[in-house]
Amino acid sequence: MNPAVLTLHDAGEKLRKHELSSQELTLAAFQRISDTDDTIHAYITLCRDAALEQAKQADERLKRGGEPTPLLGIPIAVKDNFLTRGLRTTCASKILGDFMPPYDATVIKHIRDAGAVITGKTNLDEFAMGSSAENSAFFPTRNPWNRERVPGGSSGGSAAAVAADQCIAALGTDTGGSIRQPAAFCGVVGLKPTYGRVSRYGIIAFASSMDQVGPITKDVRDCALLLEMIAGRDPADSTSVARSVPRYSDALTGEIKGLRLGVPKEYFVAGMQPEVERAIREAIRLLETNGAVVEEISLPHTEYAVAVYYIVATAEASSNLARYDGMRFGHRAGAMDLLETYMLSREEGFGPEVKRRIMLGTYALSAGYYDAYYLKAQGVRALIKQDFDAAFQRCDAIVTPTAPTTAFKIGEKIADPLQMYLSDIYTISINLAGLPALSLPCGFDANDLPIGLQIIGKHFDEATILHLAHAYEQATEWHRRKPRIED
C-alpha cells in the first residue's frame, strides 16, 4: 500500500511501531505530488529538501522513544498565507512576490515543535479572497475529483492536496467558509474552530474579526488530533482565548443518543441543487436513526448574512491591506515619486478581486457612508449572533448543508461576483457569529462530485461537533472514497 494514502492516526501508529519511517512517508507524499500536481496545481512552493531533513529528525526522535506527539513525522501542507520562517510566503499575490518571512506564525511553531514535516505552501485565492481558488495570481487549482471543476476556496490548494493524498493533512484559514466549502467540494473534512480558539499571530490578515485557522484532514479523528496540536492561548494574539484545550480525540465515542440537533428552515431554499438537499436530508435521517433528536429551528436573519459579510469583511480588508504600499515590503513599481509608487505598486500587485474588495470596503468606511453601511452591518451581525444564541438554548448542534451545490466548473462564476459570493451562503453566518463548524462528506451527485454536511456548534464546543461528525462518519463509507486522478 502507498503510505501517502494513510490517515494521520494510521500513519502515526505505524511510525510509533516502527513499521514505517517518516522519511519513507515523506518520500511517498512527494512522489504523489510529482505524479499528480501537474494536474491539480495544489502547491505554490514545495520544500522537498527541508522536508526530508525534518523527516530524518523525526525518525531520530522516534528511535529515542518517549511520548511522541500525534504529528511527529507526519507530512503536513500549509496554506500560503501562514508566515513560515525562511520559506516563501506569497498569499498567492504578486504584491508579496518572493517574500521570505523572518519568523513563524504561532501555529507553524506549534506543528514544527510537534515534529511535523512541512511539505510546502498551498495555493489559495489571493489574500484568501474567493470561493474557488481561481483568484490566485499564479494559477487555478483543480478539483481532484474532476479537473474541470474548482476545488473551492479560498483554501482550495490545501483541500485538493489532502484529497489527492499529496500530504497527510493540511492547515487552512476560514473567514467566510474558506476551510469548510473546499473541504465539501473535495470530499474531505474541514473544521473552522471558534474565533479565538487558535492563534492568528503570523497569519496574513484578511478580515481580522473573522479569520480563523483550522485543520483539513482525511477523516474526523485526524481533525481532532490536529486541532489538539494547534489550539490554545497565545500571548502574541490578543484575540486568542485563555481556555484549556480538551483532548478532542477522547470525545469520539460514537454514541449520540439524546443529542439535540437543530435544522434551520432558512437553509433549505429554492436554488439549492436537488442532489445536495437529498443527501443532507438523508444524513439527518441517519443521525436520527442513531438516536439524535432532530427538530426544525429558525435563524431568521440568515437572509442578510451575505450582505453583512461583504460589508464587514471588505471594510476590514481595506484597512488590513493598506500596508501593502510598495515601500515596506513586497512588489514596488518603478515610479517618479512617492504617490505614484503607491498607486502603481498596488495597481500592478493586486488582482481584480482584491481590488474590488478594497474598493467596496473603503466606500463602506468613507465619510457619509459609515453609518449607512458599516455601522448598520455590525448591528445586523449582532442579530445573526443572537439567532444562534437562541437556537442553542434548544439544541446541542445545528446541521445544515455546507454549500448549496457541488463543485462548479472553472470559469463558470468568475465573471459574476454575486454568484460566486453566494457559494458561501451557508458558511458566512458562522464566521459572523464566531462559532465553530465542521464539514464532512455525506454523499455524491450524479457527476461523482462530493457533497458536504455542515455541523455547527456552540462557542468553544468543538468537542460536540467532532463527536457528532465522527458518529456519522462511522455509520457511512463516504470518507473512504478516493478520486481517480489520471494524467
N, C-alpha and C positions, 0 to 999 in steps of 0.2 A: 504494500500500500504506500502511496505517495504521502510522506509525512505532512506535506503542505495542506492536506485536506482535514487535518485533525482540528478539533476544537481546542480552546485554550486549556480546559481542565483535563482533557485526554492527553494532550501534548505534555502538560505539566507532570502528570502522573508517570508518563514514560521517561521523562527527563529525571525525575526523582528516583525511579527504579533502575536508572542507567540502561534502559532498553533503547535509548535514543540520545544522541548528543545535541547540544544547542547548535553546534557547527553543522551537523547533518540537517537539522531542521531549517536553519537559516539558508543553507545552500539549496534546499528543496524549494523554499519560498522564492529565492532569486531565479531558480530555474523556471518556476511557474511564471514569474514576471517576464523572463526572457521569451517564454513560449506564447504569452497572451497579451502583453502590454502594447505591442504594435497594433493590436486590435482594439483594446479597451482604452488605453491612454489614461490610466488611473493616476500615474505619478508625474509630478513636475521634476522632482530631484530624487535620484537614488544615491545611497551611500553604502555600496557593497563592501568596500574595504573596511570602513569603520564598523559596519555591522558584523563582519566576520571577526574582527578584533573583539568586539563586545561579546560575541558568542563564545570565543575562546576563553574570555574572562569568566563568563557564566559557567562554562564547563569546569573551570578550576574551582569555582565556588561550590559547585555541586559535588565535586570529588571530596572537598573538605568536610562535607556533611553539615550538620547543624539544622536549622529550621529555614529551608528555602521559602521565598515568597512565591505566590502563585504566578508571578510574571518572570521569574528567574529563567533566562534563556529563551524567552518567547519573542518571536518576531512581531513587532507592532508598527503599523503605519500611522503617520501623524499628518493631519490636515495642515496645509501650508500657510496657516495664519497663527501658528504657535511659534514663539521665538525659540530657536534651537541654537545654542552656542556653537559657532564655527560651521554651521550648516545653513546653506542659503534659505532665506525666508522671503517669499515674494508676495504672498497673499494673492497670487495669480494676477498681478498688476504690473504693468510696465513701469509705473512710477517708483516701485521698490527695486526693480531690476535685479541686481546681484547683491542685495542687502545681506550682510553677514552679521547676525545679532551677536553682541558681546556677552550675552547671558542667556540662561534657560528660563522659560516660563516655569512657574511653580509645579505645574502638572508634569512637565517634562522632567524636572528634577526628581519628582516622585517616582516616575517609571524607570529613570536611569538608576536611582538608588535601589530600586527593587530588582534590578538586573535584567530589565527588558532589553531587547535588541531592536533598535530603530532601523527599519528598512529604508525609509525615505519619507519625502513630503508629498502629500497627495493633492491632486487638482481640486479646484473649487470655483464657484462663481466669484469674480473679482470682489475683494473685500467682503466676501460672504454674502453678496447681494444678488440673490437669484434663486430659482427653484428648479434648475435644470443642468447646472454645470456647463452651460453654453456660454456664459458671460466671462469665462476665463480669457485673459489676454493672450494665452498660448495656444490652446486647442480645446475642443469639447471632449469630455469623457463620454464613453458609450456604455450602454447597459449590457452587462454580461449575458443577460437572457435574450437580448435582441440588439444587434449593433446599430439598427436604425432608430432605436429609442434612447431617450435620455435616462440617466441613472437617478435623476432627481438632484436637488441642490439645497443648500449650497455645498454640503459635504458629499458631493457626488463621487469624488475620487476615493474617499475613504470607504464608502458603502460598496462601490464597484470592486475595490481591492479585496475586501472581505469576501464578497460573493464569488469572486474569481479565484479564491484561495491564493492570492498573491501575498498575503500576510495571515497571521492567525487571528488578529483583532486590530482595531484601529480607534483613533480618537478623532472626534469631530466637535463642532460647535453648533449651537442651536439658538437662533434669535427669533425665528417665527415658524420653525418646523424643519430646520436645516439638518437635523440628525434623523428625525422620525420619517419625514417624507422620502428621502433617498433610501432609508432602510426598507420602507414599504415597497418602493419601486424595484429594489434589488433583491428582495426576499431574505433579508437578514434582520437582526434585532438591533434596535437603536433606542437609547434612553436619554431623555433630557432631564437631568436632576432638578430639584427645587433650586430656584435662584438663591445663591449664597451657599449651597452645599459644596461646591467645588470652586477652588480659586480661579479667578480670571486674570491674575497677575501674569503678564507676559503674553497675553492673547491680544492680537491686533484688534482694536475695538471697532465695532460697527455701531451697535446701539447699546450703550453701557447698562441701561436699566433692564435689559432683556437677554443679553448674551449669556450663554452658559455652556460649559464644557461637558461632554458626555461620551460614553463608550458606544462603539458599533461592533457587534460580535456575531458569531455564528449561531449561538443559542443563548437562552436566558441565564443559565448558570455562568457562562463566560461573562455576561453583562454584569452580574452580581459581583463576581470576583474582581473585575477591572474597576468597578465603582469603588470597592473597598480600598483599592490602592491609590485612587486619585482624590477621594473626598476628604474634607476636613478643614478646619480653621487655618487661615494663612494671615499672619500679621501684615504681610505686604499688600493684602487686598481688604480694604475697609468694608466691602460688601459681603465678605465670607463670614459665615455664622459659627459661633463657638458652640457647637453641639457635637456630642460624641458620635462616632461613625459606627453603626451596627455592623455585625457580621452578616451581611445581606444573604450570603450563601446558606446560612442556617435557617433562613425563612422559607426555603424551597422545599416544603413538606409535601405538597401535592393535595392537601386537604383544604377544600374551600366551602365545606358545608356551612350554611348560615351566613356567608359573606353577602352583604347587601350591595347590589350593583344598580346604578342608575343609567338609563339610556335616554339621552336628551332628544326630544322630538324634533328640535331645530336642526339636528344633524342628518336628518333623512328627508331630503327635499328634492324637488324637480331638478333635473340636470345631472344627478348622480348616475354613474354608469350602473346599469341594472345588475351586472355580474358582481360588482362591488357590494351593492346592497344585499344581494342574496348571500354572499359569503359572510358578511358581518352578521346578518340575522341568524345564519346557521351557527356561527361561532357563539353567539349569545345563547341560542338554544342548548348548545353543548355545555356551556358553563352552568346553565340552569339545571340540566340533567344531572350534572355532577354535584349539585347541592347548593349552588348560589341562588340567592333570592333576587329576582330581577323586577324592577319597576320603571315605568316611564317617568321622566322628570322634565323640567323646563329650564332652559338657560335663555331667558327672553331677550337679552341684549346681544346675542350671538350675531345677529344681522349687521351690527355696527362694527364688528371686530376688525374687518379688513380695512375699513376707512380709518379707524382709530390707529391701527398699527402703522399704516403708511403715512400718518402724520407724526406720531411719536418717534418711530424708528428713523424716518428721514431727517427729522429735526436733530436727533442725537448724532446721526451720521454726518450731517452738515458741520456740527461742532467738532466731532472727533477727527474728521478728515481735513480740517483746516491746517493741521500741522504739516501736511504733505505739500510743501510750497516750493520745492526745488532748491532750498537753501540748506536745510539742516541734514537731510539725508535723502537718498533716492534720486530719481531722474531730475536732471537740471538741464533746461533748454538753453541753447546759446542765444543771448539777448543783449540789448544795448543798455538796459537799465533795470533797476530792481522790480518795478511794477511789471514790466514786460517779461521778466524772468518768471515771476509768479504766474502770470497768465499763460504763457507758452508751456511752462513745465506741467501745469495741470491740464491744459488742453491736450498735450501730447501724451501725458502719463496715464490719465484716467480713460476708461472705456465708456460707452454710451449709457449703460445702466447706472453706473456710479455717478456720472454727471447728472442724469435725470433725478436721482435721489438727492444729491446735494442741492439741486435747484428747488426741488419740492420742499426740502427741509428748511432751506434758507428763506423761502417765501413764507412758510408757516410761522417762522420765528420773527419775521420782519415787523417793523413798526406799523401799527394799524391792522395787522392780521393775527398777531399773537393771541389775543383774547378770543377771536372768532374761530381759530383753528387749534392751535396747540393747547391752550388752556381748556377749551371745550373737550378736546380729545382726552386729556388727562381726567376730566370729570367722568366721561363715559367709561374710561378704563377702570375707574373705581367701581362703577356699576357692574361691569363684567366680573370683577373680582367678587363683588357681593353676591352675584348669581351663583358662583361656585361655592362660596361660603354657605349659602342657604341650602344648596343641593347636598353638601357634605354633612349637613345635620341629619339627613335621611339615609345616606348611603356611605359605604366604605370606599368605593371606587366608581368611576364612570367609564363606560365602554362605548366607543364610537369608531367610525372609520378613521383611518389615518389620512387618506386623500380621497377625493370624490371619484377619481379614475385611476386606472393603472398607468404605467409609464407611456407618455405620449411621444410622438415622433420628433426627432431632432429637426429643428426649424419650424415646427408646427405653430408654436406660440411666441417665438422670439420677437416677432414684429408687432405683437399685441400685448403690451404690458399688463393691461387689466386682466386678460385671460390667464396670463402667467401668474399674476398675483393671487388669483382665485384658486390656484393649485394648493395653496396653504390655508384654505378657508377653515379646515378642521383643526389646525395646529396652532394658529396665531393666538387664539384666546388664552391658551395655556401659558404662553410667554407673557402676555399682558398681565395675567394673574400671578405669575411667578411659581406656578405649580409644577410638580414632576409628572412626566408622562412617558410612556414606552410604546413602541410599535414592534409587532412581531408578525410573521407570516400567518395568514389564515385561509389561503386558497389561491387559485389561479384563474385567469379568464380564458376565453376561447383561444387567445393568441399565446397561451402559456406564459403570461406575464403575472408576476406575483401581486397579491392583494395584502394590504396591511391592516391589522386590527390595532387600534389605539386604546390604551388603558391609562386613565388619568387618576392621580392620587391626591390625597391631602398634602399640605405643606410638610415637607421632611418625612413623608411616609413612603419613601421608595420601597421599603420592605414589602408593603402590601401589594404594590403593583408588580413587583418581581415575583412574589408568591403566587398571585393570580395568573400571571403570564406563564410561569413555569408549569402550573397545573394544566393550563390549556395546552401548552406545548407537549406535555407528556401524554395527553389524550389524543394527539394528532401526529401526522407524519410530515406536515408541510415543511418544517425546517430541515428535513433530511434531503429534500430535493436539491439538485445541483444544476446549474446551467451548463449547456454544452457550448464550448467556445471553440469554434472552428476557424482556421486561418482563411 
